[in-house]
Structure formats: structure tokens, C-alpha cells
Amino acid sequence: MKYIDEFNDPGLARRLLDEIHATVTRPWALMEVCGGQTHSIIRHGIDQLLPEKLELIHGPGCPVCVTPLDVIDKALEIAARPDVVFCSFGDMLRVPGTDRDLFRVKGEGGDVRVVYSPLDAVELARRHPDRQVVFFAIGFETTAPANAMAVHQARRLGLANFSLLVSHVRVPPAIEAIMAAPACRVRGFLAAGHVCSVMGTAEYPDLAARHRVPIVVTGFEPLDILEGVRRAVHQLERGEHRVENAYPRAVRDQGNPAAVRMIEEVFEVTDRNWRGIGSIPASGWRLSEAFRAYDAEHRFDVTGIRTEEPAVCRAGDVLQGLIKPTECAAFGTTCTPRTPLGATMVSSEGACAAYYLYRRMTDSPAPQGSRIPREEMNPVG
């Protein structure tokens, strides 16, 4: 099967791992930005196959996880209203707000619906002119074009009963914030390939140069990740700090110009709060003035909601790469996928969920030596 079997080839994985082991001479910490990459790393045990001196740090690249608690509470407030059809992708329904989640609102009578595209919500608004239809527009640059298109389509159809609750975030400012943090140990990044397939790579060279870190655009299959790691450690060992595209089958330097034009027409850059991290300047999008009438936050007057994160949940430290999920006392005990304290245990891209799902319940050391028997690579194959 094209682009599946080829990127799970254990023989090629073995050769890449051997080269990585032969290259690394000093301690290095790389951050994979995307939660999808984190799940692939943990699922296939890639982090345990790398040299002991090479650490992979899990970054804040889970859009569900970084959606702020106050935005979740705004969604719950809107979804509970009797005249509202609240639409969302399924991964948001179990994200805990202050005292409930969207599943509970649905159980209490709220009209909460799972959709597979924001255009499904537009169609619901067209078919039900007597109801207010709200789509929960979260995510990184990957989901922004479709959400922008939904608003564009709603205006074209003259739908006054459609709106977005927007919590879009942008990756490059997050990398900037991570590098500026006093406790930062990151020396290189595996950038999210799907984000760059939309936006291109133009924002990354300046980051790489100013912070003197290699940034390698990487895919999501085991060999994609190993190739990204291989390129990053080669740069680190040589003292280089460039942007490399290791995902050329999906990413072009210019990205997707049509998608970028749609984003720029509908959205404008704004400061954005990240759950567990705080405010990052210019790290998000909101609806531009021309489309402000479709902003659910203002339409339903929920701008004044304020919240406070539960102290026992250390999801913020996980999202910043300061700790591994297993270092949180609540992990796997009071916090499980059935009883989550934070979004990192709920989301299909959350680091805590990855560790729990693949039974990584304790930190285990990386295998020793530069040559690892093939049977130890069974997850990769």
C-alpha cells in the first residue's frame, strides 16, 4: 500500500537507527511539535530505540489539549442554550471544563452534534433557519482553511444563524515561546508536516537562525520521524541550524497558497491563551472585522467567563515539555481516559493519552548500544 508499507520498513528503520547511533556524540534534546508525532513515537517505541544521549521532548502540538479552559466553558455555556445546535469534532466532547463536558451537556438535553466537517454545520444552519448553529473551530493551521471556508460559505448563502466559536492557534509563535522560556532544554525541532503543507516553511528560517536550532519538517510514519531525527542530529553535531524539509511528498516551501489566501481573508492574527501555558503573543487567529458577525463569542455574550485550572493536573507542564506524563502524580490513578483531569488525557493527540494507551506507565530507559536486535523493533515493523 503506497506510503504505508514503505514507511514502516523495519530494515530501513534499522539502518536509520544505526546512523543516528553512530552520529550522536553529545546529549541533545529534540522536541516533536505535533501530538500526532508523539503518538507515533510512543506507539512504535521510537524514543526507546534512540541513543541514551538523545531525548525526545513532547511539545504542545495537540490542538484539543491547548484549547483554554475558559473557551471550553464558553462552549458549554453556548451548547446548553435551547435555541442552539452546537457542532464539534468528536475529540472535543470529553474535554473537561470547570465542572462538566459537552457529553454531559448533551445528556442534560443540549443539542450537541458531532460533525465531520465545518461545512456539515453550515448545511445544518441552512436546513434549520429557526436554530442558531455554532461550530467549535479549534486547531492549528491545518483546520483553519476549512473553518474559514465555512464562514465564507455561510456569508455567501446569507445565513444569519451560523457562527464559529474560534480558538485557533499558530505553531511558530509557540516555538518562539518555548525557546524563550528559562527552563528550555530543546536544541532542535521536528516541525509538523501537516501544518507546513498548509502554511509552507517561510516562518521557520528566522526562528532557526535567531535561536540557533535546526528545524526539520517531518511526517508521521515511523520512518518519517526517524529521518527527521537523523537530519536534526546531523545538524546539531555539525553546529548547524537550518530548516530542512524531510516531508517533500506533502510539503512545499510555499505551502498551499489558496488555503493561505482563504485564512488571510477570514481571520486576523491575535494574541491567544494556551491551556496550561498562558498567553502567547500573535499565536492565534480570530475572525476579521469583515466576518465578525459570525463570532459566537460575541453573538452569545460569553466574553466575560474566567476560569482557574485544577492544581492537581500538570497538563501544562506536559505541554511545555517540562515533564513526561508519568511524572505527574495523578497520571494513571485519579486521571485516566475515563476520568480525565486534563485535555492531554482525553485527546487522540494528547501525550498523556498516548502514554496510557500504549501502557507506558513508567519511564523506561532507552536500549543500550548502537546496534539493536531486529526483534526489539517489532513495534516499528
VMD Tcl script that draws the C-alpha trace (Angstrom):
set ca {
  {0.00 0.00 0.00}
  {1.72 3.15 -1.17}
  {3.11 5.42 1.57}
  {2.10 2.94 4.30}
  {4.21 -0.19 3.93}
  {7.19 1.81 2.62}
  {7.28 3.95 5.73}
  {7.11 1.01 8.14}
  {10.05 -0.91 6.60}
  {11.98 -2.42 9.56}
  {15.14 -2.87 7.52}
  {15.29 0.79 6.61}
  {14.36 1.72 10.19}
  {17.32 -0.37 11.37}
  {19.70 1.49 9.04}
  {18.39 4.89 10.10}
  {18.75 3.96 13.77}
  {22.30 2.72 13.21}
  {23.20 6.02 11.56}
  {21.62 8.04 14.39}
  {23.54 5.99 16.98}
  {26.77 6.47 15.04}
  {26.20 10.23 14.75}
  {25.27 11.24 18.30}
  {28.28 12.05 20.48}
  {26.75 14.55 22.92}
  {23.47 14.93 24.85}
  {20.73 16.51 22.74}
  {17.04 17.18 23.31}
  {14.68 17.38 20.33}
  {11.04 18.42 20.52}
  {8.43 16.94 18.24}
  {5.86 19.72 17.93}
  {2.84 17.67 16.90}
  {0.78 15.37 19.11}
  {0.28 13.03 16.17}
  {4.04 12.58 16.04}
  {4.07 11.95 19.80}
  {1.55 9.12 19.41}
  {3.58 7.57 16.62}
  {6.77 7.81 18.71}
  {5.19 6.19 21.78}
  {3.19 3.62 19.83}
  {6.26 2.35 17.98}
  {8.68 2.78 20.88}
  {10.90 5.05 18.81}
  {12.10 7.04 21.81}
  {13.31 3.83 23.47}
  {15.33 2.84 20.40}
  {17.31 6.07 20.18}
  {20.72 6.66 21.80}
  {20.66 7.26 25.53}
  {22.08 10.75 24.99}
  {19.22 11.73 22.67}
  {15.93 12.75 24.31}
  {12.63 13.43 22.58}
  {10.55 16.06 24.37}
  {6.83 16.14 23.69}
  {5.63 19.59 22.62}
  {2.34 21.50 22.78}
  {1.15 20.35 19.34}
  {-2.22 18.95 20.39}
  {-4.92 21.50 19.47}
  {-7.51 19.93 21.76}
  {-5.06 20.00 24.66}
  {-4.12 23.67 24.32}
  {-7.69 24.96 23.95}
  {-8.04 27.13 27.08}
  {-10.35 26.15 29.91}
  {-12.30 29.40 29.58}
  {-13.02 28.61 25.91}
  {-14.28 25.15 26.92}
  {-16.56 26.79 29.48}
  {-17.80 29.22 26.82}
  {-18.60 26.26 24.59}
  {-20.52 24.59 27.42}
  {-22.48 27.77 28.13}
  {-23.46 28.19 24.47}
  {-24.21 24.49 23.90}
  {-26.65 24.41 26.83}
  {-28.90 27.10 25.31}
  {-32.23 25.75 23.99}
  {-32.07 27.58 20.65}
  {-28.55 26.33 19.78}
  {-27.29 23.38 17.75}
  {-23.68 23.05 18.87}
  {-21.42 21.24 16.40}
  {-17.95 19.88 17.08}
  {-15.49 17.24 16.07}
  {-15.77 14.25 18.38}
  {-12.47 14.74 20.20}
  {-13.78 17.86 21.99}
  {-16.80 16.22 23.62}
  {-14.97 14.72 26.60}
  {-12.54 17.58 27.25}
  {-13.30 18.68 30.82}
  {-14.47 22.19 31.54}
  {-14.69 23.58 35.06}
  {-17.47 21.22 36.14}
  {-18.70 19.26 33.09}
  {-18.04 18.45 29.44}
  {-20.02 18.55 26.19}
  {-21.16 14.95 26.65}
  {-22.80 15.94 29.92}
  {-24.43 18.97 28.29}
  {-25.80 16.63 25.62}
  {-27.06 14.24 28.32}
  {-28.80 17.13 30.03}
  {-30.72 17.97 26.85}
  {-28.36 20.21 24.89}
  {-28.36 19.72 21.12}
  {-24.69 18.77 20.73}
  {-23.76 17.08 17.46}
  {-20.58 15.50 16.13}
  {-19.82 16.57 12.57}
  {-17.05 15.57 10.20}
  {-16.58 18.94 8.51}
  {-17.46 22.54 9.39}
  {-19.43 22.57 6.14}
  {-21.76 20.00 7.75}
  {-22.58 22.69 10.30}
  {-23.23 25.20 7.51}
  {-25.68 22.75 5.96}
  {-27.45 22.33 9.31}
  {-27.83 26.11 9.52}
  {-29.30 26.17 6.02}
  {-31.80 23.41 6.87}
  {-32.79 24.84 10.27}
  {-33.19 28.61 9.89}
  {-35.05 28.75 13.24}
  {-31.99 27.48 15.19}
  {-28.60 29.03 15.92}
  {-25.89 26.67 14.66}
  {-22.43 27.05 16.22}
  {-19.29 25.22 15.12}
  {-16.42 24.80 17.59}
  {-13.48 25.99 15.45}
  {-10.28 24.86 17.16}
  {-6.94 23.70 15.87}
  {-3.66 24.69 14.34}
  {-3.07 25.90 10.81}
  {-4.32 22.57 9.45}
  {-8.00 23.10 10.27}
  {-8.08 26.86 9.68}
  {-8.73 26.76 5.89}
  {-11.85 24.59 6.22}
  {-13.17 26.72 9.08}
  {-12.51 29.88 7.08}
  {-14.32 28.34 4.10}
  {-17.34 27.54 6.30}
  {-17.72 31.20 7.30}
  {-17.14 32.31 3.73}
  {-19.85 29.90 2.55}
  {-22.29 30.96 5.27}
  {-21.96 34.61 4.22}
  {-22.40 33.67 0.56}
  {-25.62 31.85 1.43}
  {-26.84 34.71 3.64}
  {-27.06 32.52 6.75}
  {-27.56 34.75 9.77}
  {-27.90 31.75 12.11}
  {-24.38 30.35 11.71}
  {-21.33 31.26 13.81}
  {-17.92 29.97 14.94}
  {-16.54 29.72 18.45}
  {-12.89 30.27 17.47}
  {-9.80 29.05 19.29}
  {-7.22 28.74 16.53}
  {-3.51 28.68 17.41}
  {-0.32 29.02 15.35}
  {2.82 26.90 15.66}
  {5.72 29.36 15.01}
  {4.88 31.68 17.96}
  {4.68 28.62 20.20}
  {8.21 27.60 19.16}
  {9.31 31.16 19.92}
  {7.74 30.96 23.40}
  {9.32 27.58 24.10}
  {12.79 28.82 23.17}
  {12.37 31.96 25.27}
  {11.48 30.02 28.43}
  {14.26 29.99 31.06}
  {13.94 26.23 31.62}
  {14.10 25.35 27.91}
  {16.31 22.36 27.09}
  {15.26 21.99 23.46}
  {18.09 22.10 20.92}
  {16.13 21.21 17.78}
  {12.60 20.72 16.48}
  {10.70 18.21 14.42}
  {8.14 20.52 12.81}
  {4.64 19.29 12.00}
  {4.39 18.27 8.35}
  {0.64 18.83 8.03}
  {0.94 22.40 9.31}
  {3.69 23.13 6.78}
  {1.63 21.53 4.00}
  {-0.79 24.43 4.50}
  {1.47 27.32 5.51}
  {4.78 26.36 3.95}
  {8.12 26.92 5.67}
  {8.62 30.68 5.32}
  {8.18 31.42 9.06}
  {10.82 28.95 10.21}
  {14.22 30.14 8.88}
  {14.20 33.24 11.08}
  {13.34 31.12 14.15}
  {16.13 28.67 13.35}
  {18.67 31.45 12.85}
  {17.77 33.54 15.92}
  {17.63 30.61 18.33}
  {20.36 28.60 16.58}
  {18.24 25.43 16.39}
  {17.70 23.04 13.48}
  {14.06 22.74 12.43}
  {13.23 19.66 10.35}
  {9.77 19.36 8.79}
  {8.73 15.79 9.48}
  {5.87 13.42 8.69}
  {4.12 10.93 10.96}
  {5.09 7.41 9.96}
  {7.97 5.71 11.86}
  {10.46 6.25 9.04}
  {9.39 9.89 8.65}
  {10.20 10.51 12.29}
  {13.50 8.62 12.20}
  {14.56 10.54 9.10}
  {13.66 13.81 10.82}
  {15.70 12.81 13.86}
  {18.62 11.75 11.63}
  {18.71 15.10 9.87}
  {18.36 17.06 13.12}
  {21.21 15.29 14.92}
  {23.49 15.66 11.89}
  {22.92 19.42 12.05}
  {23.44 19.53 15.82}
  {26.69 17.60 15.68}
  {27.97 19.94 12.93}
  {26.86 23.11 14.72}
  {24.30 23.94 12.01}
  {20.83 25.45 12.39}
  {18.85 25.29 9.18}
  {15.31 24.45 8.11}
  {15.09 21.16 6.24}
  {12.07 19.60 4.57}
  {12.10 15.85 5.26}
  {8.46 15.52 4.14}
  {8.62 16.57 0.46}
  {5.83 14.25 -0.64}
  {3.38 16.52 1.22}
  {5.15 19.84 1.88}
  {6.27 22.58 -0.48}
  {8.12 25.68 0.67}
  {5.20 27.89 -0.40}
  {2.61 25.63 1.23}
  {-0.90 25.83 -0.19}
  {-1.37 29.39 -1.48}
  {-5.14 29.04 -1.97}
  {-5.60 27.87 1.63}
  {-3.41 30.68 2.94}
  {-5.42 33.26 0.99}
  {-8.66 31.92 2.49}
  {-7.22 32.12 6.01}
  {-5.97 35.66 5.49}
  {-9.34 36.78 4.13}
  {-11.42 35.43 7.02}
  {-9.06 35.56 10.02}
  {-6.63 38.02 11.56}
  {-3.71 37.33 13.89}
  {-4.32 37.86 17.61}
  {-2.78 37.00 20.98}
  {-4.07 33.67 22.24}
  {-4.13 31.85 25.56}
  {-2.87 28.25 25.51}
  {-4.23 25.88 28.13}
  {-1.61 25.16 30.74}
  {0.87 27.58 29.16}
  {-0.66 31.06 29.19}
  {-0.81 33.89 26.70}
  {1.49 33.79 23.68}
  {1.61 36.98 21.58}
  {0.35 36.72 17.99}
  {-0.14 32.97 18.43}
  {-3.73 32.67 17.23}
  {-6.40 33.79 14.83}
  {-9.78 35.40 15.32}
  {-12.41 36.36 12.79}
  {-11.51 39.54 10.92}
  {-13.70 42.63 11.06}
  {-15.42 41.71 7.79}
  {-16.61 38.41 9.32}
  {-17.02 39.48 12.96}
  {-20.79 38.99 12.74}
  {-20.11 35.23 12.70}
  {-18.23 35.26 16.02}
  {-20.21 33.12 18.51}
  {-18.29 34.52 21.49}
  {-19.77 37.96 20.85}
  {-23.11 36.77 19.48}
  {-23.86 34.91 22.72}
  {-22.09 37.39 25.01}
  {-19.79 34.90 26.77}
  {-16.67 37.06 26.69}
  {-16.61 37.54 30.46}
  {-16.09 33.91 31.53}
  {-12.98 33.43 33.69}
  {-11.61 30.12 34.97}
  {-8.82 28.53 37.01}
  {-7.02 25.27 36.22}
  {-7.16 22.46 38.82}
  {-3.87 22.42 40.73}
  {-3.57 18.62 40.74}
  {-3.40 18.45 36.92}
  {0.10 19.04 35.48}
  {-1.00 19.02 31.85}
  {0.57 22.45 31.38}
  {3.99 21.09 32.36}
  {3.49 18.18 29.95}
  {2.54 20.55 27.13}
  {5.66 22.65 27.72}
  {7.87 19.56 27.70}
  {8.93 20.16 31.31}
  {7.82 16.70 32.49}
  {6.79 13.39 30.98}
  {3.19 12.27 31.70}
  {4.45 9.60 34.10}
  {5.96 12.30 36.31}
  {2.50 13.61 37.20}
  {1.19 12.04 40.42}
  {-2.35 11.87 39.01}
  {-1.35 10.00 35.84}
  {-2.97 6.58 35.60}
  {-4.53 6.88 39.08}
  {-7.02 9.71 39.53}
  {-6.50 10.76 35.90}
  {-7.39 8.16 33.25}
  {-9.21 8.35 29.90}
  {-12.46 7.51 31.75}
  {-11.85 10.12 34.44}
  {-9.61 12.75 32.81}
  {-8.40 15.75 34.75}
  {-6.94 17.47 31.71}
  {-7.23 17.51 27.95}
  {-3.90 15.73 27.45}
  {-5.56 12.54 28.74}
  {-8.62 12.95 26.50}
  {-7.39 13.97 23.10}
  {-6.39 11.46 20.44}
  {-3.18 13.54 20.13}
  {-2.56 14.11 23.85}
  {0.75 12.94 25.31}
  {-0.89 11.55 28.48}
  {-3.38 9.58 26.38}
  {-0.50 8.17 24.30}
  {1.38 7.00 27.37}
  {-1.76 5.45 28.87}
  {-2.98 3.85 25.62}
  {0.35 2.20 24.87}
  {0.90 1.19 28.50}
  {3.91 3.44 29.04}
  {3.03 3.67 32.72}
  {6.57 4.30 33.96}
  {9.68 5.83 32.45}
  {11.82 3.07 31.00}
  {15.41 3.53 29.87}
  {16.41 3.56 26.23}
  {18.14 0.41 24.99}
  {21.90 0.50 25.31}
  {24.35 0.15 22.45}
  {24.40 1.31 18.87}
  {23.02 -1.89 17.37}
  {19.57 -3.07 18.42}
  {18.30 -6.55 17.55}
  {15.50 -6.61 14.99}
  {13.08 -8.22 17.45}
  {13.31 -5.13 19.64}
  {11.97 -3.15 16.70}
  {8.75 -5.15 16.45}
  {6.53 -2.06 17.06}
  {8.18 -0.28 14.12}
  {7.52 -3.16 11.77}
}
mol new
graphics top color blue
foreach p $ca { graphics top sphere $p radius 0.5 }
foreach p [lrange $ca 0 end-1] q [lrange $ca 1 end] { graphics top cylinder $p $q radius 0.2 }
display resetview
